[in-house]
Each structure stands twice: as C-alpha cells, then as structure tokens.
Amino acid sequence: MAPMSSADAMKWLSNFVSSVAIVMVNKQLMGSQGYAFQYATTLCGLHFLCTMSVKFFKPQAAKVVGKSADGVKELPRAKLLAFVGVAMTSIVSLNLSLMLNHVGFYQLAKLLQIPTVCLLEMVFFGRKVSAKMAQAIAIVMFGVGVATVQETSMNFWGTVVALIGVLATSAQQILVSKLQSEYAISSNDLLGRTAPLMAAAMLTIGPFLDQLLTGSFITEYYWSTESATFLIASCLLAIWVNISQYMCIGTFSALSFQVIGHVKTVFIFFFGWLIFSIPITINNVLGGSIAIGGITYYSHIASAEKEREKVATRGVGV
C-alpha cells in the first residue's frame, strides 16, 4: 500500500478536526438545551459571508482572465452559476429534509450519497468502482447505518426532498473536484469565487425559509453575549471547514471524501457523549467499529489501486 503523504494526512486531519469542532459548537448554539438559534439556512449564509475572506489569501496569479502562463483558466460564469445553484439546492433540500423526515430517515438518505456519487461518476465520467472498493464501501455504509439509523418511517414529500438533497449534495462534491481539475484552479480560488454568490443567495432566501421552518423570523431571536460568541465561533470554524473540504475533494475525490469522511460521524458520537453527556448506545459502538474497519479497508484498497495506476502510467510512458 502506498503510504499517505504528510501533506495529504494534514488535509484530512484539518477537515476532521474542523468538522467535528463545528458540529459541537453548533450543537450548543442551535440545540434546545443550548442557545436555541434555529435559523440553519441563515447560519449557512453567514458561514459563506465569512468564507469570502479566502479571496484575500489566494495567490494573485489566480486572478486572471483567460489562461495564464501558469495554466490557470478563468471559470465560465455559466458553470460558476450552475455550481452555486447546485450547492444552494443541496443546503435548502437538506434543511427541508430534516424538517419533513424523522432523523433516522434523514441519516439514511445521507448514506445514499456514497452510491449516488459512484453512479453519477460512472454515468457522466465513465469511472467504475472495483469489486474490492465496492466491498469496502458496503462495509462503511452498513456500519454507519447501524450506528445512526433508528426510526426510518417515510412520507412522500419528505422522501422527494431527501432524494433531491442526495443528488444535489453528491453533484456539488463531484463538481468541486471537476472544476478544480478542469480549470487548474486551487481550492481556495474556487471557494473565493463561489462564496460571495452563495452568501448573497443564502442571506436573501435564508431568513424567509427559516421562518417557514421554525415559525419565527430571525429578528425575533434574543441575543446574548454567549450566543453571539458561539455564532462567531461557528462562522470562524466554517471558514476552516470549507477550505479543508475543498482541499480534500480537490486532492482526492468526492467518493473518497464521502467514505473516509464518515469517520467524523463516529467521533461526533464520542464527543457528543464527552461534552454534552449524550447517551451512547450499543448500536453506536458496534456500528462505529464496523465503519472504522470499513474505512481502513477502503483506504488500503484506494491507495493500492492508485499505486497500480502510477506503475501502469510509468510503463506506458517508457
């Protein structure tokens, strides 16, 4: 197995730490036993508003029109807007799904993102998954399913919205990888171009969508020093989450990001128990153990296949 480089390991570690941290902060900010800030879509808009700061850190060489000497190409406006539309659809549909469905079915729908990414990549890019890779993915899905899925009752509109969310989220992650590769732009550059549009759109529709979901407008929320502090912490962590997520998907793939990313789900249970005293069930422990085993197996298979591709490429070039 080809070992993961220290730089790649740092990208995964960065995304893992930031993702778990923001979940813990948001639990306190949004939870009924915390500060009950229920305006999830508006919060996403604030996250992207703060993420706009990455524009000030991207290399000047990326600010070009057309194609520069270093290979960077301008991202067509139509594709940029299409990406923003898909990303917005993902956020809105996931929030609606959480409102319309039981948490168990919501978690089950999120699990479907893995096979959906596989299907979309096969249909549109001709990428196939090996039998061993499929086995590893099945183990991960089974483990996460055991750990997270409890009640799975369905309803028509909830199912429709959940499926839209699965498709949109999977497509968004594939596009992150595709656009970075096709236009030779860095993860920060892509994030810097999309964040302002995402912030504008989400802050425009977010308060009204949140009013529909919660029954109150954001101006009715009573702020305290503590809740404002947690909001600021959430926004700062969101910058870190977005940067690390785009880096991971751009470096590896949407599929690997989905599969290996489920280790965060397992640790969220642990930190939820440690910080908030949320009970851990035998299903959480058993399913989490199976999922980590599957993720380890997946990482081994992915590394081995990547190494074989390198060897084959060298052989063709000789």
C-alpha positions in Angstrom: 0.0 0.0 0.0 1.3 3.5 -0.9 1.6 5.5 2.3 -0.4 8.7 2.5 1.9 11.8 2.4 2.2 14.0 5.4 0.6 16.9 3.4 -2.4 14.7 2.5 -2.7 13.4 6.0 -2.7 17.0 7.3 -5.6 17.9 4.9 -7.7 15.0 6.2 -6.8 15.9 9.8 -7.7 19.5 9.2 -11.1 18.6 7.8 -11.7 16.1 10.6 -10.9 18.5 13.4 -12.8 21.4 11.9 -15.9 19.4 11.1 -16.2 17.8 14.5 -15.5 21.1 16.2 -18.2 23.0 14.2 -20.7 20.3 15.0 -20.0 20.6 18.7 -20.2 24.4 18.6 -23.5 24.3 16.5 -25.0 21.8 19.0 -24.5 24.4 21.7 -25.6 27.3 19.5 -28.7 25.6 18.0 -29.7 23.0 20.5 -32.8 23.4 22.7 -30.5 22.9 25.7 -28.1 25.5 24.4 -29.0 28.9 22.9 -31.8 27.6 20.5 -30.6 29.5 17.4 -32.8 27.6 15.0 -32.1 29.6 11.8 -29.9 27.0 10.0 -30.2 28.4 6.4 -29.3 31.9 7.5 -26.4 30.5 9.5 -25.1 28.9 6.3 -25.3 32.3 4.6 -23.3 33.8 7.4 -20.8 31.0 7.1 -20.3 31.8 3.4 -20.2 35.5 4.1 -17.2 34.9 6.4 -15.7 32.4 4.0 -15.4 35.2 1.4 -12.2 36.2 3.3 -10.3 33.5 1.5 -10.3 35.8 -1.5 -7.7 37.9 0.3 -5.4 34.9 0.7 -5.5 33.3 -2.7 -2.4 33.8 -5.0 -2.5 36.8 -7.2 -1.7 34.6 -10.2 -5.2 33.1 -9.9 -6.8 36.5 -10.7 -6.7 36.2 -14.4 -8.9 36.3 -17.4 -8.5 33.5 -19.9 -5.5 31.3 -19.5 -2.2 32.5 -17.9 1.3 31.2 -18.2 0.9 29.0 -15.1 -2.1 27.2 -16.6 -4.9 28.8 -14.6 -8.0 29.4 -16.6 -11.0 31.6 -16.0 -14.1 29.7 -14.8 -17.0 30.4 -17.1 -19.8 32.4 -15.5 -22.4 29.8 -16.6 -20.6 27.0 -14.9 -20.0 29.1 -11.8 -23.7 29.9 -11.5 -24.6 26.3 -12.2 -22.3 25.2 -9.3 -23.9 27.8 -7.0 -27.4 26.6 -8.0 -26.5 23.0 -7.2 -24.9 24.0 -3.9 -27.9 26.1 -2.8 -30.2 23.2 -3.8 -28.2 20.9 -1.6 -28.3 23.2 1.5 -32.0 24.1 1.2 -33.1 20.5 0.5 -31.1 19.1 3.4 -32.7 21.6 5.8 -36.2 20.8 4.4 -35.5 17.1 4.7 -34.5 17.4 8.3 -37.9 19.2 8.9 -40.1 16.8 6.9 -38.4 13.5 7.9 -37.5 11.7 11.1 -33.8 11.9 12.0 -33.3 8.2 11.2 -34.6 8.6 7.6 -32.6 11.8 7.2 -29.4 9.9 8.2 -30.3 7.0 5.9 -30.7 9.5 3.0 -27.2 10.9 3.7 -25.8 7.4 3.5 -27.2 7.2 -0.1 -24.7 9.9 -1.1 -22.0 7.3 -1.4 -23.6 5.1 -4.1 -25.0 8.2 -5.7 -21.5 9.7 -6.2 -20.5 6.3 -7.6 -23.5 6.3 -10.0 -23.0 9.9 -11.2 -19.3 9.5 -11.8 -20.0 6.3 -13.8 -22.7 7.8 -15.9 -21.0 11.2 -16.6 -17.3 10.3 -16.5 -17.1 6.6 -17.1 -15.5 5.9 -13.7 -16.0 2.4 -12.4 -15.6 1.1 -8.9 -13.7 -2.2 -8.4 -15.3 -5.1 -6.6 -13.0 -4.7 -3.6 -13.7 -1.0 -3.4 -17.5 -1.8 -3.5 -17.0 -4.2 -0.7 -15.3 -1.6 1.4 -18.0 1.0 0.7 -20.7 -1.6 1.6 -19.0 -2.2 5.0 -18.7 1.5 5.7 -22.4 2.1 4.8 -23.5 -0.9 6.9 -21.5 0.3 9.9 -22.7 3.9 9.7 -26.2 2.7 9.2 -26.1 0.6 12.3 -24.7 3.5 14.3 -27.0 6.2 13.1 -30.2 4.9 11.6 -33.0 4.2 14.1 -36.6 5.2 13.0 -36.9 5.2 9.2 -40.6 5.9 8.6 -41.2 7.7 5.3 -43.6 10.2 3.7 -44.0 11.2 0.1 -42.8 14.8 0.2 -40.1 14.1 2.7 -38.8 11.3 0.5 -38.8 13.6 -2.6 -36.9 16.3 -0.8 -34.4 13.9 0.7 -33.7 12.4 -2.8 -33.2 15.9 -4.2 -30.8 16.6 -1.3 -28.8 13.4 -2.0 -28.5 14.2 -5.7 -27.6 17.8 -5.2 -25.0 17.2 -2.5 -23.4 14.4 -4.5 -23.3 16.6 -7.6 -21.8 19.5 -5.7 -18.9 17.5 -4.3 -18.2 16.0 -7.8 -18.2 19.5 -9.3 -15.8 20.7 -6.7 -13.3 18.1 -7.9 -14.2 18.5 -11.6 -13.9 22.3 -11.7 -10.6 22.4 -9.8 -9.1 19.8 -12.2 -10.6 21.2 -15.5 -9.7 24.8 -14.9 -6.5 24.3 -12.9 -7.7 26.5 -10.0 -6.9 25.9 -6.4 -9.4 25.0 -3.8 -9.1 28.5 -2.2 -9.6 30.1 -5.6 -12.8 28.1 -6.3 -14.1 28.8 -2.8 -13.3 32.5 -3.2 -15.3 32.7 -6.4 -18.3 30.9 -5.2 -18.6 32.1 -1.6 -19.8 35.6 -2.4 -22.6 34.3 -4.6 -23.5 31.6 -2.0 -23.6 34.2 0.8 -25.8 36.6 -1.2 -28.3 33.9 -2.2 -28.5 32.2 1.2 -28.8 35.5 3.1 -31.6 36.6 0.7 -33.7 33.5 1.0 -32.4 32.1 4.3 -34.4 34.2 6.8 -37.7 33.5 4.9 -37.0 29.8 4.6 -36.1 29.6 8.3 -39.3 31.5 9.2 -41.2 28.7 7.2 -39.3 26.0 9.1 -39.3 27.5 12.6 -42.3 29.8 12.7 -40.3 32.8 13.7 -38.2 35.4 11.9 -34.5 35.8 12.8 -35.1 39.4 14.1 -37.2 37.8 16.9 -34.2 35.9 18.3 -33.0 37.2 21.6 -29.2 37.6 21.5 -26.9 37.2 24.5 -23.2 37.6 24.8 -22.8 33.8 25.0 -25.0 33.1 21.9 -23.1 35.8 19.9 -19.8 34.3 20.9 -20.9 30.8 19.7 -22.2 32.3 16.5 -18.8 33.9 15.8 -17.0 30.7 16.7 -19.3 28.8 14.3 -18.5 31.3 11.5 -14.8 31.1 12.0 -14.8 27.3 12.1 -16.9 27.4 8.9 -14.1 29.1 7.1 -11.8 26.3 8.2 -14.3 23.6 7.3 -14.9 25.0 3.8 -11.2 25.4 3.0 -10.3 21.9 4.2 -13.3 20.3 2.4 -12.5 21.9 -0.9 -8.8 20.9 -0.5 -9.7 17.2 0.4 -12.1 16.8 -2.5 -9.7 18.5 -5.0 -6.8 16.3 -3.9 -8.6 13.0 -3.6 -12.1 12.6 -4.9 -15.7 13.2 -4.0 -16.1 9.4 -3.3 -13.1 9.2 -1.0 -14.3 12.3 0.8 -17.7 10.7 1.4 -16.4 7.4 2.5 -13.4 8.4 4.7 -15.4 11.4 5.9 -17.8 9.1 7.8 -15.1 8.6 10.5 -16.3 12.1 11.6 -19.7 10.7 12.2 -18.3 8.1 14.6 -16.3 10.7 16.6 -19.2 13.1 16.7 -21.0 10.4 18.8 -18.0 10.2 21.1 -17.6 14.0 21.6 -21.3 14.4 22.0 -21.2 11.9 24.9 -18.0 13.5 26.3 -19.1 17.2 26.1 -22.9 17.1 26.2 -23.5 13.7 28.0 -25.5 12.4 25.1 -26.0 8.7 25.7 -24.1 6.2 23.5 -25.9 3.0 22.6 -24.6 -0.4 21.7 -25.6 0.3 18.1 -23.4 3.4 18.1 -20.4 1.4 19.4 -20.9 -1.6 17.2 -21.7 0.4 14.0 -18.9 2.8 14.6 -16.4 0.0 15.0 -17.6 -1.6 11.7 -17.5 1.7 9.9 -13.9 2.4 11.0 -12.9 -1.0 9.9 -14.5 -0.4 6.5 -12.9 3.0 6.2 -9.5 1.5 7.0 -10.1 -1.2 4.3 -11.2 1.4 1.8 -8.1 3.5 2.4 -5.9 0.4 1.8 -7.7 -0.5 -1.4 -7.7 3.1 -2.7 -4.0 3.5 -2.0 -3.2 0.2 -3.6 -5.2 1.0 -6.8 -3.7 4.4 -7.0 -0.2 2.9 -6.8 -1.0 0.4 -9.6 -2.3 3.2 -11.8 1.1 5.1 -11.3 3.0 1.9 -12.2 0.8 1.4 -15.3 1.3 5.0 -16.3 5.1 4.7 -16.0 5.0 1.6 -18.1 3.1 3.3 -20.9 5.5 6.2 -20.8 8.6 4.0 -21.2 
